[in-house]
Amino acid sequence: LLLTTLLTATSLSAQDTKGVHPVNQSTNQPVNQTCAVVVGISDYQDADIPDLRFADKDAEAFANFLRSPAGGALDGDHLKVLTNEQATGAQIAKTLDWLIEVTQEGDQVIIYFSGHGDVEAKRISQPGYLLGWDAPSRVYSAGGAMNVRDFQDIISTLSVINKAKVVIITDACHSGKLSGNEINGAQLTGHNLTRQLATEVNNLSCQPDEYSIEGEQWGGGRGAFSYHLVDALYGLADANNDLSVNLKEVGRYLEDHVTAEVAPVSQVPMVIGNRTERLASVDAKMLAELRSGKTS
């Protein structure tokens, strides 16, 4: 099972990627139960927010991993998936609140978000937001978007109060003409996330001045980061063949594959935390099927 947290990155070391961060410094201890919230938004309601192509597919692929034996075989009582019009700002907030209600000490929490991130460009503090399906194209505080400070507060509650192991995976640095475009709002959102989570362990999908790339060449239509992250967790990153995948192995796999395949565009994933932290247990049968599919 995943035992760390992934987030969108900023001023972190060059070997970190937008998306995975172990929040609790620990441990590889067994967990009581795992609960997860997976969000992916490609089709935004507001016509002035540019649609993404495969964020919803990335979310579904990650949810399918969590449903598999390798990802913990999560059922509907432990896994909530919100895509496109289901992922309103209010519904995202309610589902994250559900995590606070159901998790206890020794549990594991996984939060995955793929969609747009931006800042309120007019305000001096330039607060970052994760945009829900119904976010307005401007004035995100009007509703439909989650302030990064609130997002961090939920994570801290789960980690410190509930004493759960928290995994945050965010893929929110996509390009597009957003309200904060002129001041690199997507990347500043990553800065805000990292600043808020500075005391926790992070793993992110790209560097602060980069965008997250998507295209048909990855699985017929996926984001490069998500596509290779899921492959890594299924076991393709298991370099020593011990049937488990740790943070170090995931980081190396993402750098080797994402960075090479998006070139000449630059996207360097980032991982920060205990490098020996186990992120996934490998199901040998599923891994064999995956490798066979890649070969053929």
N, C-alpha and C positions, 0 to 999 in steps of 0.2 A: 504494500500500500504506500501511497505517497505520504511522506512525513515532513514536508517542508513547504515554504511559501514562495510563490512566484509573483513578481510585480513588474510594472513598467518602469524603466530605469532612467537614471540621470547620472550625476557625478559619482560613478562607481568605477571599480577597476575594469580594465578592458576585457576581462574574461567573463563578464556578467551579461545576461540577456534579459530583454523585456519579458518578464513573465513569471519566474518561479522563485519563491523565497521561503525558506524555512523560518517561520516566525519565532518559534520556541527554540532556543539553543539546546539541543538535546541530541540524541538519546537513543534512537532506534528501539524504544520500548514498545511493546505491543499496545494496540489501541482497543478500547471497548467497542466503539462503533464509529462509523464514518458517515458524515452527512455532507452533502455537496449542493451548491447552487451554481448552475452553469447558464451564462447569458451570452447571446450572440445576436447582433443587430446589423443587418445589411440594408434593409429597406426602411428608411426613416420617414416619418409622417410629414414633416415640414419639407416642402420642395426646395427650400434654400439650404438644407443640409445635404451635402452630397452623399448619395448612397454608396455603400461598400459592395463588393462583389461576393465575397465568400465568408464573411464573419459568422453568419448563421450556420453555414456548413462546418466551419471550424468548431463551433460550439457543439453541434450534433456529433461530430467525430470524437470530441473529447468526452462527451456524455456516453457514447457507445463504449469508449475505453473503460469508463467507470462502471458500466453495466457488465463488463466482461469479467471473467475470473481474475485476470491480471490486474484489473482496477478495483477489485473488491466486491464485484457482483452486486452493486447497489440496486435496490428496488425503488419503487415510487415513493415509499415512505421515507427514504433516506436521500433521494436525489430529486431536485427540482430543476427543470430545464425551461428557460424562457427565451424564445426567439422572436425577432421582429415585433409585430404588434402585441405579442404577449408581454414584451419586456418594457412596459411603461415605467416611468420613474416611480410611480406609487407601488407597482407590483414588485419591482426590484427591492424597494425599501421594505415592503412587507415580508418578502421572502428572506431577506437578510435578518430581519427581526425573528423570523421562525427559527433560524439557526441559534440565536441567543436563547430562545425558549427551550429547545430540545437537546442542546449539547451540555455535557457535564464533564467533570474532571476525568482525564484519560481518554476522552473522545478525540476524533480527528475531524477537522473542518476543511473543506476545499471550496474555494470561490474562484470561478473562472469568468472573466469578462472579455469579450471581443467586440469592439465597436469604436466609436469616436470618443476621444478625449479633447477637451479644449478649456480655455480660461475666459473669465470675464475681463475682456481687454480694457474696458473703460475704468475699472476700479484699481486703486493704487496698489492693493495687495495682490491683484491678479489671481484670484482663487481658481483652483482647478476643478473641473467637473467631469464625471463620466456621463455621457449623454444617453438617456433612455430613448425609446422609440418616439415618444411624444414630446421630446425636448424642443423648445422654440429655437429658431436660428440665432436669436440674440436674447440677452438677459436670461441666462440659464437659471438664475435664482428664482425666476417666476414659476418654475416647476418643470417636471419631466427630466430632471438631471440630478445626479447625486454629487454634492460637494465632497471633495477629497477629504476634508477634515472630518466629515460625518462618516465616510467610508473607513478612515483610519480609526475613528472612535469605536466603530463596530468591531473591527479587527482586534483592537486592544481589549475590548470587553471580553471577546471570546478567548483571547490568550491569557489575560491577567485575572479576570473575574471567574470565568467558566473553567479556566485552566485546561483548555483544549489545545491540541496541536493544530496550527492553522497553516493552510496552503493557499496562497493567493496567486492566481495566474491572470495577468492583464495584458491584453494586446490592444492598446489604445492609442498608438502613435501612427495612425494611418494618415496619408496625405489627403488634402481636400480643402476647398475654400470655406473655412469656418469663420466665426466672428473674430477669433483671435489669430487669424492666419498671418497678419502682417507682423505679429510679434512671436511667431512660432508657437502658437497656443498649444498644439498637440504635444510638442516637446516640453513646454513649460508645465503641462499637466503631469508629465513624467517626473519633472523636478519636484513638483509639489508632493507627489506620492512618495518619492524617495525621502524628501525632507521629513515628512510625517512619520515615516517608518524607519528612521535612521537608527533606532535602537533595536530593530528587529532584523531578521535575516531575509535577504531579498535575492530573487533571481528574475532577470528581465529579458525582454525579447530584442532590444536594440539599444544602441548608445543614445545619449541625450540629443544629439544633433542629427539623428537618422530617422527614417520612416520604416514602418513595417510593410513588407512587400507581399502582394498576393498575385496569383496567376494560374492559368489552366495547366501549366506544366507540373504542378504539384497535385497529384491525385485527381486530375480532371477539373480542378478548380478549388484551390485552398490557399491559405496564407502559408508562406514558406516556414515561418516559425512554428505555427500550430501543427502543420503536417509532419515536420521532423520531430517535434516534441512528442507527439503521440507515438510515432515509430520508436523513438528512444525509450519511452516508458514501457512499450510492449516487449522490449528486450533487445532491440538492435544496438542499443548503447552498452550492453553488457559485455564489456571488453574482456573481462577475466573469466567469463562463463560460469559465474557462481550463482546464477539464477536470481540475481537481484541487481537493481540499478541504483547507483548512488548519485549524489549531486555532482560530483566530479565527472563521472562518466556522462551524465546528461550534458553538462557544460561543454565537454570536449566534442561530443557528437553534434551538438547544435552549431558550434563554431565551424567544425569541419564541413558540415553539409549546408547550413543556411548561408554562411558567408561566401562559400565557393559558388553556390548556385545562383545567388542574386547578382553576382559581379557582372558588369562593372559598377553597379549600384552598391553602396556600402550599407551593410546591416550586420552588426557583430553582436550576437546574443551575450547576455551577462548573467553570471551566477555568483551569489555571495552567501556565505554561510559555512557551516560545518561540511567540508567536502566529502566526508565519509557518511553523511546522512543518507539513509536508504529512502529512495523515492518510490520504488515500485518493486513488487515481487514478480518474477517472470514465470509465466505459464508456458512450459516447454512445448506443449502441443500447438498453442497459438503462435508461438515464435517460429516454429518450424513451418507452419502454414503461411505466415507472413513472409518469411525468407523465400519460400517456394514461389509465392506470388510475385515477389520482386524479380526473381530470376526469370520467370516466364513472361 
